[in-house]
Amino acid sequence: MPSWYEELIDEARLTALTLLDRAEELANPTLRLGITGLSRSGKTVFTTALVHALARGGRLPVFRAMHEGRIASARLEPQPDDDVPRFNYEGHLATLVDERRWPDSTRRISELRLAIDYAPARGGRRSLMLDIVDYPGEWLLDLPLLDQDFATFAANSLSLARAPARRHLAGLFLGRLESLDPDAPADEAHARELAALFTDYLAACRAETVSMSLLPPGRFLMPGDLEGSPALTFAPLDLSPGQEAKPGSLHAMMRRRFEAYKDNVVRPFFRDHFARLDRQIVLIDVLSALNAGPAALADLEAALDGILAAFRVGRNSWFSALFRHRIGKVLFAATKADHLHHTSHDPLEAILRRLVERALGRAEGAGAEIDVVALAAVRATREAMVKRGRAHLPAIVGVPEAGQHGADDFDGLAEAAVFPGDLPENPSALFDPSLGFKGLADAQGGDFRFLRFRPPLVTRNADGDALPMPHIRLDRALEFLLGDRLK
């Protein structure tokens, strides 16, 4: 089927879905909020904390509708899409509060509807349906594949794999690739072996000490019920420029499966979920990239640039809104701000702004409203001044997870005071190769090995219900994403 015909069908389906969404909004004003981020960025924690704060009336001074007492209630409702798994809010909340353990990472798309009853500033009573769509950020990195053929995908993937920062991680895959002739007859055993080696290489890139972010295809690392399917059993091949796929060859098999991946995985996600969003927050674990060093930081910048290129950003006119969603607001959030003293929060935001600088220019040019913030949806630490000799130093205090090592070995029960160090106020010090940045966790770079802390001990009310959890700037995120719809 010609690509232009497939695009025409997708556009028709997308228009039909948009018209259905707009028809529902006539009866129930609705805002679809996408929550995403790359591995270890805290998507599940953010979504759980957001819902809990709205439902329990958390301390949110910057979120004006809540601070002014205009939100009467926020309650969970049945979600609108019956074919999408429900976000397990209750289970994740119990994990945070009862077990004081961080929930498992997001590995599939899920949805939750929150009905917010509120009083507009000019009086009266209204309701807003907030549809929260939580999905892995790795899936966003697949969207550029829609504009690529197999040869382009292969060339881009191998260019990344052969880069100095990745070459040693891709050694087994690249070595096996050299022994395979793309024109050789298609062989299922060779396809499965090569796909497994390619997947192992992608997984190695995601390790904490490496912290690479640009790792498409996204479903290779979280296959779900597609594991073992032909659509996930392919890998890039070393092709000559303009090399054609001979019928029945390994090249033809890989090309066919790459197209099946786009048709059966990427296009349905774009059409049915991503392209229907109104607002978006992108959560980013900047600290892990800073720890790993300049290669990880450059890779994160490239990943964010690719992510933002995929957004249908821009303000809706009354006419275009009928037929096409546009993402009107995008918030970039550097998570785990509670791992730093508050004096480093502004530098963390400055580093994030520098990371998304190119993407910001494109999005703002399209009319979208953009902001960046350093936050912790659930604050696991508190700040204290700790005496060391004659000096009093700013520290963060929390309960490190069991099994970690620092000046002491941690048992997961006792509190510890940590001196996280200071981030540079000028982000250029991290991005200019001539300044010699090696990574905050470099052996000669000081004590910037961030510990993982357990969730905080949460206070309960007389009925035994958990009170809202402490946070850093969750209210600022809510005001940016929802405030204009609750005026």
C-alpha positions as CSV (number, residue, x, y, z in Angstrom):
1,M,0.0,0.0,0.0
2,P,1.5,3.4,-1.0
3,S,2.7,5.5,2.0
4,W,0.5,8.5,0.9
5,Y,-2.6,6.3,1.0
6,E,-1.7,5.0,4.6
7,E,-1.2,8.6,5.7
8,L,-4.6,9.6,4.2
9,I,-6.3,6.8,6.1
10,D,-4.6,7.8,9.3
11,E,-5.6,11.4,8.9
12,A,-9.2,10.4,8.3
13,R,-9.2,8.3,11.4
14,L,-7.6,11.0,13.4
15,T,-10.2,13.5,12.3
16,A,-13.0,11.2,13.2
17,L,-11.6,10.6,16.7
18,T,-11.2,14.4,17.2
19,L,-14.8,15.0,16.2
20,L,-15.9,12.3,18.6
21,D,-13.8,14.0,21.4
22,R,-15.3,17.4,20.6
23,A,-18.8,16.1,20.7
24,E,-18.3,14.6,24.1
25,E,-16.8,17.9,25.3
26,L,-20.1,19.7,24.5
27,A,-21.6,17.7,27.4
28,N,-18.5,17.2,29.5
29,P,-15.7,19.7,29.2
30,T,-12.6,17.6,29.0
31,L,-8.8,18.1,29.0
32,R,-6.5,15.2,27.9
33,L,-3.2,15.4,29.8
34,G,-0.3,13.3,28.6
35,I,2.3,12.3,31.2
36,T,5.5,10.8,29.9
37,G,9.2,10.7,30.4
38,L,12.2,8.4,29.7
39,S,13.3,5.6,31.9
40,R,13.6,6.3,35.7
41,S,12.1,9.8,35.4
42,G,9.2,9.1,37.8
43,K,6.1,9.0,35.7
44,T,4.1,6.6,37.9
45,V,5.0,8.6,41.1
46,F,4.1,11.9,39.4
47,T,0.7,10.6,38.2
48,T,-0.1,9.1,41.6
49,A,0.9,12.2,43.5
50,L,-1.0,14.5,41.2
51,V,-4.3,12.6,41.6
52,H,-3.8,12.2,45.4
53,A,-3.1,16.0,45.8
54,L,-6.2,16.9,43.9
55,A,-8.5,14.4,45.5
56,R,-7.2,15.1,49.1
57,G,-6.8,18.8,48.8
58,G,-3.0,19.0,49.2
59,R,-1.0,22.1,50.2
60,L,-0.7,23.7,46.8
61,P,-0.2,27.5,47.2
62,V,0.8,28.2,43.6
63,F,-2.1,26.3,42.2
64,R,-4.6,29.1,42.5
65,A,-7.9,27.2,42.1
66,M,-6.9,25.0,45.0
67,H,-5.3,27.8,47.1
68,E,-8.4,30.0,46.7
69,G,-10.7,27.2,47.8
70,R,-12.5,27.1,44.4
71,I,-12.1,23.3,43.9
72,A,-15.1,21.7,45.6
73,S,-14.0,18.1,44.9
74,A,-12.0,15.9,42.6
75,R,-13.1,12.3,42.3
76,L,-12.2,9.3,40.1
77,E,-14.7,8.4,37.3
78,P,-14.7,5.5,34.8
79,Q,-12.3,6.3,32.1
80,P,-13.6,7.0,28.6
81,D,-11.5,4.5,26.6
82,D,-12.6,0.9,27.4
83,D,-9.7,-0.6,25.5
84,V,-6.9,1.1,27.5
85,P,-5.7,-0.3,30.9
86,R,-6.7,1.7,33.9
87,F,-3.9,3.4,35.8
88,N,-3.5,1.5,39.1
89,Y,-3.8,4.6,41.3
90,E,-4.9,2.8,44.4
91,G,-2.2,0.1,44.1
92,H,0.6,2.7,43.5
93,L,-0.6,4.8,46.4
94,A,-0.5,1.9,48.7
95,T,3.1,1.0,47.6
96,L,4.2,4.6,48.3
97,V,2.3,5.1,51.6
98,D,2.0,1.6,53.2
99,E,5.3,0.0,52.0
100,R,7.3,3.2,51.6
101,R,8.6,1.8,48.3
102,W,8.6,3.4,44.9
103,P,6.1,1.8,42.4
104,D,7.3,-0.1,39.4
105,S,8.1,1.9,36.3
106,T,5.6,2.6,33.6
107,R,5.8,-0.1,30.9
108,R,2.6,0.4,29.0
109,I,0.0,3.0,28.4
110,S,-2.7,3.5,31.0
111,E,-5.5,6.0,31.6
112,L,-7.4,7.6,34.5
113,R,-10.3,10.1,34.6
114,L,-10.6,12.6,37.3
115,A,-13.8,14.8,37.6
116,I,-13.0,18.2,39.1
117,D,-15.9,20.2,40.4
118,Y,-14.9,23.8,40.8
119,A,-16.2,27.4,41.1
120,P,-15.0,29.8,38.4
121,A,-13.6,33.1,39.7
122,R,-16.7,34.9,38.4
123,G,-19.0,32.5,40.3
124,G,-21.2,29.5,39.5
125,R,-20.3,25.8,39.5
126,R,-18.7,23.8,36.7
127,S,-17.0,20.5,36.2
128,L,-13.9,19.5,34.2
129,M,-13.1,16.0,33.2
130,L,-9.3,15.5,33.4
131,D,-8.3,12.5,31.3
132,I,-4.7,11.5,32.3
133,V,-2.8,9.4,29.8
134,D,0.3,7.9,31.2
135,Y,2.7,6.3,28.8
136,P,6.5,5.4,28.4
137,G,8.6,8.2,26.9
138,E,10.5,5.5,24.9
139,W,7.3,5.2,22.7
140,L,7.7,8.9,21.7
141,L,11.2,8.1,20.3
142,D,9.5,5.8,17.8
143,L,7.4,8.5,16.2
144,P,10.2,9.8,13.9
145,L,10.4,6.2,12.5
146,L,7.1,7.0,10.7
147,D,9.1,9.2,8.3
148,Q,11.9,6.8,7.8
149,D,12.4,3.8,5.5
150,F,14.4,0.8,6.7
151,A,17.6,2.0,5.1
152,T,17.4,5.3,6.9
153,F,16.6,3.6,10.2
154,A,19.5,1.2,9.8
155,A,22.0,4.0,8.9
156,N,20.9,6.1,11.9
157,S,21.0,3.2,14.3
158,L,24.4,2.0,13.3
159,S,25.8,5.5,13.4
160,L,24.7,5.7,17.1
161,A,26.0,2.2,17.8
162,R,29.4,3.1,16.4
163,A,29.7,6.4,18.3
164,P,32.6,6.4,20.8
165,A,30.4,6.4,23.9
166,R,28.4,3.3,22.7
167,R,30.8,1.2,20.6
168,H,32.0,-0.9,23.5
169,L,28.4,-1.6,24.5
170,A,27.4,-2.6,20.9
171,G,30.5,-4.8,20.3
172,L,28.7,-8.2,20.2
173,F,26.0,-6.9,18.0
174,L,28.3,-5.1,15.6
175,G,30.6,-8.1,15.4
176,R,27.8,-10.5,14.5
177,L,26.5,-7.9,12.0
178,E,29.8,-8.0,10.1
179,S,29.5,-11.7,9.5
180,L,26.0,-11.5,7.9
181,D,25.3,-10.7,4.3
182,P,22.1,-8.7,3.8
183,D,21.5,-10.4,0.5
184,A,21.8,-13.9,2.0
185,P,18.5,-15.9,2.1
186,A,16.2,-15.0,5.0
187,D,16.8,-17.1,8.0
188,E,14.6,-16.9,11.1
189,A,17.4,-18.1,13.4
190,H,19.7,-15.3,12.2
191,A,16.9,-12.7,12.6
192,R,16.2,-13.8,16.1
193,E,19.9,-13.8,17.1
194,L,20.5,-10.4,15.6
195,A,17.4,-8.9,17.2
196,A,18.4,-10.3,20.6
197,L,21.9,-8.8,20.4
198,F,20.5,-5.5,19.2
199,T,18.1,-5.5,22.2
200,D,20.9,-6.4,24.6
201,Y,22.9,-3.4,23.3
202,L,20.0,-1.1,23.8
203,A,19.5,-2.4,27.4
204,A,23.2,-1.9,28.2
205,C,22.9,1.8,27.0
206,R,20.2,2.3,29.6
207,A,22.3,1.2,32.6
208,E,22.7,3.8,35.3
209,T,26.4,4.3,34.7
210,V,25.8,5.0,31.0
211,S,22.3,6.6,31.0
212,M,21.8,6.9,27.3
213,S,18.3,8.1,26.2
214,L,18.0,7.9,22.5
215,L,17.2,4.2,22.1
216,P,14.6,3.4,19.5
217,P,12.7,1.2,18.7
218,G,11.1,1.8,22.1
219,R,9.1,-1.5,22.3
220,F,12.3,-3.5,22.2
221,L,13.0,-2.7,25.8
222,M,9.3,-3.0,26.9
223,P,7.7,-5.5,24.5
224,G,4.7,-6.4,26.6
225,D,2.4,-8.9,24.8
226,L,4.3,-8.4,21.5
227,E,7.4,-10.1,22.9
228,G,8.7,-12.7,20.4
229,S,6.5,-11.5,17.6
230,P,8.0,-10.9,14.1
231,A,7.2,-7.2,14.4
232,L,9.8,-7.0,17.2
233,T,12.3,-9.5,15.6
234,F,14.4,-7.3,13.4
235,A,17.5,-5.2,13.6
236,P,19.5,-2.7,11.5
237,L,21.7,-4.1,8.7
238,D,24.9,-2.7,7.2
239,L,23.7,-1.6,3.8
240,S,25.4,0.0,0.9
241,P,24.0,3.4,-0.2
242,G,20.9,2.7,-2.4
243,Q,21.1,-1.1,-1.9
244,E,17.9,-2.8,-2.9
245,A,16.3,-5.6,-1.0
246,K,16.4,-8.8,-3.0
247,P,13.3,-11.0,-2.8
248,G,13.6,-13.7,-0.2
249,S,16.7,-12.1,1.4
250,L,17.5,-11.3,5.0
251,H,17.4,-7.6,4.0
252,A,13.8,-8.1,2.6
253,M,12.7,-9.9,5.8
254,M,14.1,-7.1,8.1
255,R,12.6,-4.4,5.9
256,R,9.2,-6.1,6.0
257,R,9.3,-6.4,9.8
258,F,10.4,-2.9,10.3
259,E,7.3,-1.7,8.3
260,A,5.1,-4.1,10.3
261,Y,6.5,-2.5,13.5
262,K,5.5,1.0,12.2
263,D,2.0,-0.2,11.1
264,N,1.1,-2.3,14.1
265,V,2.9,-0.5,16.9
266,V,3.8,3.1,16.1
267,R,0.9,4.3,14.0
268,P,-1.9,3.0,16.3
269,F,-0.2,4.7,19.3
270,F,0.2,8.0,17.4
271,R,-3.4,8.0,16.0
272,D,-5.3,6.6,19.0
273,H,-3.5,8.3,21.9
274,F,-0.7,10.7,21.3
275,A,-2.3,12.8,18.6
276,R,-5.4,13.4,20.8
277,L,-3.6,15.1,23.7
278,D,-4.3,18.7,24.7
279,R,-1.5,19.2,27.3
280,Q,1.7,17.4,27.9
281,I,4.3,17.1,30.7
282,V,7.7,15.5,29.9
283,L,9.5,14.2,33.0
284,I,13.3,14.1,32.7
285,D,15.9,12.5,35.0
286,V,18.6,15.2,34.4
287,L,20.6,14.1,37.4
288,S,21.3,10.6,36.0
289,A,22.7,12.2,32.8
290,L,24.8,14.6,34.7
291,N,26.2,11.8,36.8
292,A,27.1,9.7,33.7
293,G,28.9,12.5,31.9
294,P,29.0,14.6,28.7
295,A,28.1,11.7,26.3
296,A,24.9,11.0,28.3
297,L,24.0,14.7,28.4
298,A,24.4,15.1,24.7
299,D,22.4,11.9,24.1
300,L,19.6,13.3,26.3
301,E,19.6,16.5,24.4
302,A,19.2,14.6,21.1
303,A,16.4,12.5,22.5
304,L,14.5,15.5,23.8
305,D,14.9,17.2,20.4
306,G,13.5,14.1,18.7
307,I,10.6,14.0,21.2
308,L,9.5,17.6,20.6
309,A,9.7,17.2,16.9
310,A,6.9,14.7,17.2
311,F,4.5,16.9,19.0
312,R,1.6,18.5,17.2
313,V,2.1,21.7,19.2
314,G,0.4,25.0,18.6
315,R,-2.7,26.9,19.7
316,N,-6.0,25.8,18.4
317,S,-8.2,28.1,16.4
318,W,-12.0,27.4,16.8
319,F,-12.0,25.8,13.3
320,S,-8.9,23.7,13.5
321,A,-9.8,22.5,17.0
322,L,-12.8,20.8,15.4
323,F,-10.7,18.5,13.2
324,R,-7.3,18.3,14.8
325,H,-5.9,18.4,18.4
326,R,-3.0,20.7,19.1
327,I,-0.9,20.5,22.2
328,G,-1.2,24.0,23.6
329,K,1.1,23.6,26.6
330,V,4.2,21.5,27.2
331,L,5.9,21.4,30.5
332,F,9.5,20.0,30.9
333,A,10.1,18.9,34.4
334,A,13.5,17.9,35.9
335,T,12.5,15.3,38.5
336,K,14.2,14.3,41.8
337,A,14.8,17.9,42.9
338,D,14.7,16.6,46.4
339,H,18.1,15.0,45.8
340,L,19.6,18.5,45.8
341,H,19.6,21.4,48.3
342,H,17.1,24.1,47.2
343,T,20.1,26.4,46.3
344,S,20.7,24.1,43.3
345,H,17.1,24.0,42.1
346,D,17.5,27.1,39.9
347,P,20.7,25.8,38.3
348,L,18.9,22.5,37.6
349,E,16.1,24.4,35.8
350,A,18.8,26.3,33.8
351,I,20.4,23.1,32.8
352,L,17.1,21.7,31.6
353,R,16.3,24.8,29.7
354,R,19.6,24.5,27.9
355,L,18.9,20.8,27.1
356,V,15.6,21.7,25.4
357,E,16.7,25.0,23.8
358,R,16.4,23.8,20.2
359,A,13.0,22.1,20.9
360,L,11.7,25.2,22.7
361,G,12.4,27.4,19.7
362,R,10.3,25.1,17.4
363,A,7.4,24.7,19.9
364,E,7.2,28.4,20.7
365,G,7.3,29.3,17.0
366,A,4.2,27.0,16.5
367,G,2.3,28.9,19.2
368,A,2.6,26.5,22.1
369,E,3.2,27.7,25.6
370,I,6.3,26.2,27.1
371,D,7.8,26.1,30.6
372,V,10.5,24.2,32.6
373,V,10.5,23.4,36.2
374,A,12.6,21.4,38.7
375,L,10.3,19.4,40.9
376,A,9.8,16.3,43.1
377,A,6.2,15.0,43.0
378,V,6.9,13.2,46.3
379,R,9.6,14.7,48.4
380,A,11.7,12.0,50.1
381,T,14.1,14.3,51.9
382,R,14.1,17.4,54.1
383,E,16.9,20.0,54.4
384,A,19.1,20.6,57.4
385,M,22.3,22.4,58.4
386,V,24.8,19.8,59.6
387,K,28.0,20.7,61.5
388,R,31.2,19.4,60.1
389,G,34.2,20.6,62.1
390,R,33.6,24.3,62.6
391,A,31.5,24.7,59.5
392,H,27.8,24.3,59.1
393,L,26.9,22.8,55.7
394,P,23.6,22.6,53.9
395,A,22.5,18.9,53.7
396,I,19.5,16.8,52.7
397,V,18.2,14.2,55.2
398,G,16.2,11.1,54.3
399,V,16.2,7.3,54.6
400,P,18.5,5.8,51.8
401,E,17.2,2.6,50.3
402,A,18.8,-0.6,51.7
403,G,21.9,-2.0,50.0
404,Q,23.3,1.3,48.9
405,H,26.9,2.3,49.8
406,G,28.2,5.7,50.7
407,A,30.3,6.7,53.7
408,D,28.3,4.0,55.4
409,D,26.3,1.0,54.2
410,F,22.6,1.7,54.5
411,D,19.9,-0.6,55.9
412,G,16.8,1.1,54.6
413,L,15.7,2.1,58.1
414,A,18.0,4.8,59.5
415,E,18.1,8.4,58.3
416,A,21.3,9.8,56.8
417,A,22.5,13.3,56.1
418,V,24.0,13.8,52.6
419,F,25.9,16.7,51.2
420,P,24.8,16.6,47.5
421,G,27.1,19.4,46.3
422,D,26.3,22.4,44.2
423,L,25.4,22.4,40.5
424,P,27.2,25.1,38.4
425,E,25.1,28.2,38.0
426,N,26.2,28.5,34.4
427,P,25.0,25.5,32.3
428,S,27.6,26.2,29.6
429,A,30.2,24.7,31.9
430,L,28.5,21.3,31.3
431,F,28.1,21.6,27.5
432,D,31.4,23.1,26.4
433,P,33.9,20.2,25.7
434,S,36.8,22.6,26.2
435,L,35.9,23.1,29.9
436,G,36.5,19.4,30.7
437,F,33.3,18.3,32.2
438,K,33.6,14.5,33.0
439,G,30.4,13.9,34.9
440,L,29.3,14.6,38.4
441,A,30.0,11.0,39.5
442,D,33.5,10.9,37.9
443,A,36.1,9.4,40.2
444,Q,37.9,12.8,40.4
445,G,34.8,14.9,40.3
446,G,33.7,15.0,43.9
447,D,30.8,13.4,45.9
448,F,28.0,13.8,43.4
449,R,26.9,10.1,43.6
450,F,23.2,10.7,44.4
451,L,21.6,8.2,46.7
452,R,18.1,6.7,46.2
453,F,15.9,7.6,49.2
454,R,12.8,5.7,50.4
455,P,9.4,7.6,50.2
456,P,8.6,9.7,53.2
457,L,6.6,8.6,56.2
458,V,3.1,9.9,55.5
459,T,0.7,11.3,58.1
460,R,-2.8,9.9,58.3
461,N,-6.1,11.5,59.4
462,A,-8.5,10.2,62.0
463,D,-10.0,7.8,59.5
464,G,-6.7,6.3,58.6
465,D,-6.5,7.9,55.1
466,A,-3.1,9.2,54.0
467,L,-2.8,13.0,53.9
468,P,-1.2,14.6,50.9
469,M,2.5,13.8,50.5
470,P,5.2,16.5,50.6
471,H,6.4,17.7,47.3
472,I,8.5,20.3,45.5
473,R,6.7,22.5,43.0
474,L,4.0,20.1,42.1
475,D,1.6,23.1,42.6
476,R,3.6,25.1,40.0
477,A,3.2,22.2,37.5
478,L,-0.6,22.0,38.2
479,E,-1.0,25.7,37.7
480,F,0.7,25.7,34.4
481,L,-1.1,22.6,33.1
482,L,-4.6,23.1,34.5
483,G,-4.9,26.7,35.9
484,D,-6.3,28.4,32.8
485,R,-9.1,25.7,32.6
486,L,-10.2,26.3,36.2
487,K,-10.5,30.1,36.1
